[in-house]
Amino acid sequence: MFPQTRSKFLGYIFIIFIFYCIGCDSQKKKEIDLTELTYVPSGILGLPDLPVPKNNPQSADKVSLGAKLYSDKRFSLDGTVSCATCHNPEQAFVDKLKVSKGIKNFTGTRNAPTVLNAAYYKTQFWDGRRKDLEGQSKDPLLNPVEHGLSSHDDLIKIVKADPDYSARFKTVFGVDSDSIHIDHVALAIASFERTIISGNSPFDRYRFGKEEKALSESAIRGLALYMGKARCQDCHTIGETNAIFTDDKFHNLGVGFKRIQPKLEEILQKKAESKTGPTSDEEILTNLESSELGRFAVTGINEDLGAFKTPGLRNIALTSPYMHDGSLASLEQVIDLYDRGGETNPFLSSGIRPLGLTGQEKADLVSFLKSLTSPVLPKMPK
């Protein structure tokens, strides 16, 4: 039945796309231009130069301020949640939960991705709804199942009343307390997050450092599979001199799509009739149907239905559970998913198909993925 109604879905999608375009135009406002970048040497084996917006240069004072803001639980409705709650520095900057919990133990719809190396990604969130760390940092503050603030002014009031914050913002941005703005907060948090990078893993030492004994025989076989039969390299890319392990694109693997597939026509019809633009951060984390639309909730483009961002794989052994919904508990389960060609659905990405891996090959792939763990991870500044 589903394939027979595909043309009807595409009709709804076209209507939705028109209102997305209108919504985007109506929502435009003057923002800090962060598109022009400089590239700073990372100094870490396996990592490329770090992209830094010219309008938000790094400084030690700004990073220190950002770290304090990142950890401050006062910036939540009940004083229980900070950025570090879901992106815990002691747990590879994740929370180890299937989906994250916010104020009052409210649960969202998405697994918290690690902040590690997020500075290299071209978009943020599983659906790429923000282009940079600065934009990403502001949304959770207002989400009712995360920090739950009624407005960014709630945070600014706390900052202005805190003499230490006032002094720090004066030092970093040259503004008096009355002029502190949420964009200053976002700039500082993003600067801190650009220090959360890690490489120098056994893989890096083997691949880029030419240390022949850095990997086990099993991991070496896993690398060959990764680059060949298993086709991991197609999306989780490895370069000649460095590796971020992502193509920065969005793909439908079918994970979670069965939750909405029986009602997809109804969901798309409602979306078309609502005449709204891109789906809000609040709706994505409180409405499972909107969440499972994936990148489509941002773009309104039919190819993006059920598609989610390719995550980087560095330190992947430390950041379970996996996938946008945290539905896979282990690396073994992830490999099994790819081996069977994802979960069948009409919008499955074209490159996803059965791999025919043996048990030993799966074990070797796991060994390789574990070799992507850095020996030392970034810590919060003291």
Secondary structure, DSSP 8 states (H G I E B T S, - for coil): -TGGGHHHHHHHHHHHHHHHHHHHHHT--------SEEEE---STT---EEEETTS---HHHHHHHHHHHH-TTSSTTS---HHHHSBGGGTTB--SSS-B-GGG-B-SS-----TTGGG-SSBSTT--BSSHHHHHHHHHH-TTTT--S-HHHHHHHHHH-HHHHHHHHHHH---GGG--HHHHHHHHHHHHTT------HHHHHHTS--TTSS-HHHHHHHHHHHTTT-GGGTS---SS------S-EE---TTGGGTGGGHHHHHHHHHHHT--S--HHHHHH-HHHHHTBTHHHH--GGGTTBEE----TTGGGS-SBSTT--B-SHHHHHHHHHTTS---TT--TT-------HHHHHHHHHHHHTT--SS------
